[in-house]
Amino acid sequence: MEVRTTRFGVIEIAEDRVITFASGMLGFPEHHRYCLLQPGDDACFFWLQSLDDPELAFVVTDPTLFMQDYSVPIRAEQMSSLGLSSLDDAQVFVIVNKVDDELTGNLQGPLVINTIDRVGEQMVLAEKRWTPRHPLIKVGTGTGAAPARACATARPR
């Protein structure tokens, strides 16, 4: 299927790469279908591109690459709504923002994706240890952009 994006133009993805967020995401409840775009083979940052709105895309990453002790408690009803029979089939991402010279991750609102059925949900953690703008890394000034390509839900571990 063709996906129109404002950042990468028109890209082709397989139908089986669509990730569905039944409830949408915080602030975007009307957008349900996304795909994960990988800018390079060893990328640790990805684009979660809306299939419903070419202008809507989020930079996401696996938070354990930066915070090894980060984990998301998933209740039984959340396992059920995601269709998860095992936590091994779940991949966690967080939305990344640039604040001044730092990249921050929304560790309080992680995205949990069932990598088998490609169903996702944005969780809201009650634990105050993690914040919506948790510092991940400092960034330099000379970063270039690479073209995106479609991939399955990434397992950057």
TACORJO-V389105 format. One record per backbone hydrogen bond with DSSP energy under -0.5 kcal/mol. CO is the residue of the C=O (numbers start at 1). NH is the residue of the N-H. If there is no record, write none. Layout:
co = <CO & CO>
nh = <NH & NH>
This chain:
co = <1 & 3 & 5 & 9 & 9 & 11 & 14 & 15 & 19 & 19 & 20 & 20 & 21 & 25 & 28 & 28 & 30 & 32 & 33 & 33 & 34 & 35 & 35 & 36 & 37 & 37 & 38 & 40 & 44 & 45 & 46 & 47 & 47 & 48 & 49 & 53 & 54 & 55 & 56 & 58 & 59 & 60 & 61 & 61 & 62 & 63 & 63 & 67 & 71 & 73 & 75 & 76 & 77 & 78 & 79 & 79 & 80 & 83 & 86 & 87 & 89 & 91 & 93 & 94 & 95 & 96 & 97 & 97 & 98 & 99 & 101 & 102 & 102 & 103 & 103 & 104 & 105 & 105 & 106 & 108 & 110 & 110 & 111 & 111 & 112 & 113 & 113 & 114 & 114 & 118 & 119 & 120 & 121 & 121 & 127 & 131 & 131 & 131 & 134 & 137 & 141 & 149>
nh = <13 & 11 & 9 & 5 & 11 & 3 & 17 & 18 & 21 & 34 & 22 & 120 & 24 & 28 & 25 & 31 & 32 & 21 & 51 & 52 & 19 & 37 & 49 & 151 & 39 & 47 & 149 & 43 & 62 & 39 & 60 & 37 & 49 & 58 & 35 & 56 & 6 & 57 & 50 & 48 & 96 & 46 & 63 & 94 & 65 & 66 & 67 & 70 & 73 & 75 & 79 & 80 & 81 & 82 & 83 & 84 & 83 & 85 & 89 & 90 & 115 & 113 & 111 & 61 & 106 & 59 & 99 & 104 & 100 & 102 & 139 & 99 & 104 & 136 & 137 & 97 & 107 & 134 & 109 & 125 & 112 & 123 & 93 & 113 & 121 & 91 & 115 & 118 & 119 & 20 & 114 & 22 & 112 & 123 & 130 & 107 & 108 & 134 & 105 & 103 & 143 & 38>
